[in-house]
Amino acid sequence: MNNRQQRIIDILHDYDEWVTGKELASMLSVSDRTIRSDIEHINKEYECTLIEANRRKGYHLDGILTSVKGITTKSVIPQTSQERVSWIIKELLFKQEINLIELQDRIYVSGYTIDNDLRNIRRILNEYPSLKVVRVKNHIRLEGNENEKRSVYKHLLESEIKGNFTNISALSHLWKDFNLIDVVEIFKNVCANNHYKFKNVSLPMLMMHAGIAIERIRNKNYLYETQSDCTGIDLEYRVSKDFFEELSQKFGIPYVEEEVVKFAFLLEGRGSHVDLKAESQQLVEEVLLDIKDCFDIDFRDDEELYNSLVIHMQSLLDRIKVDKPNTTAYLKEIKRQYPLVFEMAIHASDVISKTTGKPLVEDEISYLALHFGTAYERHINTQKYRVVMIIPHNQMLAKACMDKIETRFRERMEIIKVFPFFENNMIASLHPDLILTVVPLQHELSIKTVSISLFVNYEDESQIFQALNQLDREKYHDQFCHIVKKLIGQETFFIKKDIASKEDAINYLCDNLIQLGYATQEYKEDVFKREEMAGTAFVQGFAVPHAITVQPLRSTISVMVLKNPVKWGKYEVRLILLLSISEQDNQMLHTFFDWLSNVLIDYNQLMQFIEVDNYQQFMKLMTA
């Protein structure tokens, strides 16, 4: 076969779905007829229908036949600019240089497209002072410090796991040449042999670091400069030394002393403390009370959260004393995907800072957010939908049906009653959120109803899932529309404003609230204080400044759509939402931050907000 025909196999393998002839022709710059001819040739060459053809769907590669025939394919083709940038950086990290002409052939893009990607790569590397892409004619290479190369690699891996930062199994899929689960077992055994207790919340971050170290060492990329004095961390050094000796034996990689030292310092402060001081317990109690007051969420009866926070607080206080803050690989993901949880951690850090007299860095705040995130998941899972079932069959069949549904959906709903027949008043008196029926049913109640089979197959499960998700959306939407109409008024809405800086924007919005009698000067000062603790801007191009302790006189959301973007920390911001929620309305924060989480993953929706021309358009979008 020629190169184009091999590329067709590679593309279909990478997509693993139906691809039209027109799409293939566009990718390979040939006609549809050429594609048809090539696929006929491929099937003839392998003496089977390796590539299926469908007039409507296009073409699909038979994965089973590909395996049976022993056909090898190239690595996944990056499709978007972001995917290509990530892919090219990884290639630069593990190869001495890349031939740009060969690169065009490998990822099926033009030289112009690669030039654009290289510009994006250089923008990313601006955050790493020692790193630079050097181009000599048609070859490029990455030069710079090994520590910073690993930082870039860690950032790329974080993006791949997409916020699934507590899932060791998800992390293990990042490396194909070795099993990270084996690394975890080795680490646990070494810790046990040395009587070293580590905090479970630290394990994913430690294993990501270990995975990066193993892969870099395998490719002969070693650390050369690390802090060498391990005085005061003898136990951590011994654990790290035994760990890397085991890794060297298991994976056939060199033992590198610099790697041992670096990992030992990474372990520092992540061991569990048995001597839990009263100071830590008191501080945790103050933190949980503050979260209840500010967010109307009471975690004080969550024993698991309390115990884990006390352990974390002790090590945190120890780190503050020696001025060695923790670091985490998940800061950006936590802020982006879990803004409410991150805000809880901000409030906790404020309580801690007032007690210790020292502010917490953002990485420490993110570690607190990990604790609150798992507790919040437990909290919201206790708020289940009430379900009534209609099953006109004998008790044994009814119980089997009910048990199967409860086993599958117990985290989201509870069956409050099972009836053999339907009667309006009887059902209405129970105020259920959902009716599940195994017989056809029509009624006049405004209660969502789903018909399922008695034996509950996959299609039934899907229908129940969709119904529960719809209930979530309706509940959230009704709450959110009520809040938006109450909090966003024309007197706090500003369109196409020409503002020079984030400070000017905050001053403008806060001064407007003060003039309206909605807030005080102390409130404005507290908004600036919150901004200093951790930036409130998001990469999508908007910011949500707010106070941390000082209450406004009236709950509002001020909106400012900028004529031109302003620099807000690391990001360019076009939309500003000043969140001013008084204590009596703090339950509104849940709904607002749920909405915010959805906007953060929908860039197109955000762009619509930025392009509005007036208050009416903005409110229509908000309540759509």
HULINCOR-V118260 format. One record per residue. RES is the residue in three letters. SS is DSSP state (A for helix, B for strand, O for the rest). Layout:
((RES;SS) (RES;SS))
This chain:
((MET;O) (ASN;O) (ASN;A) (ARG;A) (GLN;A) (GLN;A) (ARG;A) (ILE;A) (ILE;A) (ASP;A) (ILE;A) (LEU;A) (HIS;A) (ASP;A) (TYR;A) (ASP;O) (GLU;O) (TRP;O) (VAL;B) (THR;O) (GLY;A) (LYS;A) (GLU;A) (LEU;A) (ALA;A) (SER;A) (MET;A) (LEU;A) (SER;O) (VAL;O) (SER;O) (ASP;A) (ARG;A) (THR;A) (ILE;A) (ARG;A) (SER;A) (ASP;A) (ILE;A) (GLU;A) (HIS;A) (ILE;A) (ASN;A) (LYS;A) (GLU;A) (TYR;A) (GLU;O) (CYS;O) (THR;O) (LEU;O) (ILE;B) (GLU;B) (ALA;B) (ASN;B) (ARG;O) (ARG;O) (LYS;O) (GLY;B) (TYR;B) (HIS;B) (LEU;B) (ASP;O) (GLY;A) (ILE;A) (LEU;A) (THR;A) (SER;A) (VAL;A) (LYS;O) (GLY;O) (ILE;O) (THR;O) (THR;O) (LYS;O) (SER;O) (VAL;O) (ILE;O) (PRO;O) (GLN;O) (THR;O) (SER;A) (GLN;A) (GLU;A) (ARG;A) (VAL;A) (SER;A) (TRP;A) (ILE;A) (ILE;A) (LYS;A) (GLU;A) (LEU;A) (LEU;A) (PHE;A) (LYS;O) (GLN;O) (GLU;O) (ILE;B) (ASN;B) (LEU;A) (ILE;A) (GLU;A) (LEU;A) (GLN;A) (ASP;A) (ARG;A) (ILE;A) (TYR;O) (VAL;O) (SER;O) (GLY;A) (TYR;A) (THR;A) (ILE;A) (ASP;A) (ASN;A) (ASP;A) (LEU;A) (ARG;A) (ASN;A) (ILE;A) (ARG;A) (ARG;A) (ILE;A) (LEU;A) (ASN;O) (GLU;O) (TYR;O) (PRO;O) (SER;O) (LEU;O) (LYS;B) (VAL;B) (VAL;B) (ARG;B) (VAL;B) (LYS;O) (ASN;O) (HIS;B) (ILE;B) (ARG;B) (LEU;B) (GLU;B) (GLY;O) (ASN;O) (GLU;A) (ASN;A) (GLU;A) (LYS;A) (ARG;A) (SER;A) (VAL;A) (TYR;A) (LYS;A) (HIS;A) (LEU;A) (LEU;A) (GLU;A) (SER;A) (GLU;A) (ILE;A) (LYS;O) (GLY;O) (ASN;O) (PHE;O) (THR;O) (ASN;O) (ILE;A) (SER;A) (ALA;A) (LEU;A) (SER;A) (HIS;O) (LEU;O) (TRP;O) (LYS;O) (ASP;O) (PHE;O) (ASN;O) (LEU;A) (ILE;A) (ASP;A) (VAL;A) (VAL;A) (GLU;A) (ILE;A) (PHE;A) (LYS;A) (ASN;A) (VAL;A) (CYS;A) (ALA;A) (ASN;A) (ASN;O) (HIS;O) (TYR;O) (LYS;O) (PHE;B) (LYS;O) (ASN;A) (VAL;A) (SER;A) (LEU;A) (PRO;A) (MET;A) (LEU;A) (MET;A) (MET;A) (HIS;A) (ALA;A) (GLY;A) (ILE;A) (ALA;A) (ILE;A) (GLU;A) (ARG;A) (ILE;A) (ARG;A) (ASN;O) (LYS;O) (ASN;O) (TYR;O) (LEU;O) (TYR;O) (GLU;O) (THR;O) (GLN;O) (SER;O) (ASP;O) (CYS;O) (THR;O) (GLY;O) (ILE;O) (ASP;A) (LEU;A) (GLU;A) (TYR;A) (ARG;A) (VAL;A) (SER;A) (LYS;A) (ASP;A) (PHE;A) (PHE;A) (GLU;A) (GLU;A) (LEU;A) (SER;A) (GLN;A) (LYS;A) (PHE;A) (GLY;O) (ILE;O) (PRO;O) (TYR;O) (VAL;O) (GLU;A) (GLU;A) (GLU;A) (VAL;A) (VAL;A) (LYS;A) (PHE;A) (ALA;A) (PHE;A) (LEU;A) (LEU;A) (GLU;O) (GLY;O) (ARG;O) (GLY;B) (SER;O) (HIS;O) (VAL;O) (ASP;O) (LEU;O) (LYS;O) (ALA;A) (GLU;A) (SER;A) (GLN;A) (GLN;A) (LEU;A) (VAL;A) (GLU;A) (GLU;A) (VAL;A) (LEU;A) (LEU;A) (ASP;A) (ILE;A) (LYS;A) (ASP;A) (CYS;A) (PHE;A) (ASP;O) (ILE;O) (ASP;O) (PHE;O) (ARG;O) (ASP;O) (ASP;O) (GLU;A) (GLU;A) (LEU;A) (TYR;A) (ASN;A) (SER;A) (LEU;A) (VAL;A) (ILE;A) (HIS;A) (MET;A) (GLN;A) (SER;A) (LEU;A) (LEU;A) (ASP;A) (ARG;A) (ILE;A) (LYS;A) (VAL;A) (ASP;O) (LYS;O) (PRO;O) (ASN;O) (THR;O) (THR;O) (ALA;O) (TYR;O) (LEU;A) (LYS;A) (GLU;A) (ILE;A) (LYS;A) (ARG;A) (GLN;A) (TYR;O) (PRO;A) (LEU;A) (VAL;A) (PHE;A) (GLU;A) (MET;A) (ALA;A) (ILE;A) (HIS;A) (ALA;A) (SER;A) (ASP;A) (VAL;A) (ILE;A) (SER;A) (LYS;A) (THR;A) (THR;A) (GLY;O) (LYS;O) (PRO;O) (LEU;O) (VAL;O) (GLU;A) (ASP;A) (GLU;A) (ILE;A) (SER;A) (TYR;A) (LEU;A) (ALA;A) (LEU;A) (HIS;A) (PHE;A) (GLY;A) (THR;A) (ALA;A) (TYR;A) (GLU;A) (ARG;A) (HIS;A) (ILE;A) (ASN;O) (THR;O) (GLN;O) (LYS;O) (TYR;B) (ARG;B) (VAL;B) (VAL;B) (MET;B) (ILE;B) (ILE;O) (PRO;O) (HIS;O) (ASN;O) (GLN;A) (MET;A) (LEU;A) (ALA;A) (LYS;A) (ALA;A) (CYS;A) (MET;A) (ASP;A) (LYS;A) (ILE;A) (GLU;A) (THR;A) (ARG;A) (PHE;A) (ARG;O) (GLU;O) (ARG;O) (MET;B) (GLU;B) (ILE;B) (ILE;B) (LYS;B) (VAL;B) (PHE;B) (PRO;O) (PHE;O) (PHE;O) (GLU;O) (ASN;A) (ASN;A) (MET;A) (ILE;A) (ALA;A) (SER;O) (LEU;O) (HIS;O) (PRO;O) (ASP;O) (LEU;B) (ILE;B) (LEU;B) (THR;B) (VAL;O) (VAL;O) (PRO;O) (LEU;O) (GLN;O) (HIS;O) (GLU;O) (LEU;O) (SER;O) (ILE;O) (LYS;B) (THR;B) (VAL;B) (SER;B) (ILE;O) (SER;O) (LEU;O) (PHE;O) (VAL;O) (ASN;O) (TYR;A) (GLU;A) (ASP;A) (GLU;A) (SER;A) (GLN;A) (ILE;A) (PHE;A) (GLN;A) (ALA;A) (LEU;A) (ASN;A) (GLN;A) (LEU;A) (ASP;A) (ARG;A) (GLU;A) (LYS;A) (TYR;A) (HIS;A) (ASP;A) (GLN;A) (PHE;A) (CYS;A) (HIS;A) (ILE;A) (VAL;A) (LYS;A) (LYS;A) (LEU;A) (ILE;O) (GLY;O) (GLN;A) (GLU;A) (THR;A) (PHE;B) (PHE;B) (ILE;B) (LYS;B) (LYS;B) (ASP;O) (ILE;O) (ALA;O) (SER;O) (LYS;A) (GLU;A) (ASP;A) (ALA;A) (ILE;A) (ASN;A) (TYR;A) (LEU;A) (CYS;A) (ASP;A) (ASN;A) (LEU;A) (ILE;A) (GLN;A) (LEU;A) (GLY;O) (TYR;O) (ALA;O) (THR;O) (GLN;A) (GLU;A) (TYR;A) (LYS;A) (GLU;A) (ASP;A) (VAL;A) (PHE;A) (LYS;A) (ARG;A) (GLU;A) (GLU;A) (MET;A) (ALA;O) (GLY;O) (THR;O) (ALA;B) (PHE;B) (VAL;O) (GLN;O) (GLY;O) (PHE;B) (ALA;B) (VAL;O) (PRO;O) (HIS;B) (ALA;O) (ILE;O) (THR;O) (VAL;O) (GLN;O) (PRO;O) (LEU;O) (ARG;O) (SER;O) (THR;B) (ILE;B) (SER;B) (VAL;B) (MET;B) (VAL;B) (LEU;B) (LYS;B) (ASN;B) (PRO;B) (VAL;B) (LYS;B) (TRP;B) (GLY;O) (LYS;O) (TYR;B) (GLU;B) (VAL;B) (ARG;B) (LEU;B) (ILE;B) (LEU;B) (LEU;B) (LEU;B) (SER;B) (ILE;O) (SER;O) (GLU;A) (GLN;A) (ASP;A) (ASN;O) (GLN;O) (MET;A) (LEU;A) (HIS;A) (THR;A) (PHE;A) (PHE;A) (ASP;A) (TRP;A) (LEU;A) (SER;A) (ASN;A) (VAL;A) (LEU;A) (ILE;O) (ASP;O) (TYR;A) (ASN;A) (GLN;A) (LEU;A) (MET;A) (GLN;A) (PHE;A) (ILE;A) (GLU;O) (VAL;O) (ASP;O) (ASN;O) (TYR;A) (GLN;A) (GLN;A) (PHE;A) (MET;A) (LYS;A) (LEU;A) (MET;A) (THR;O) (ALA;O))
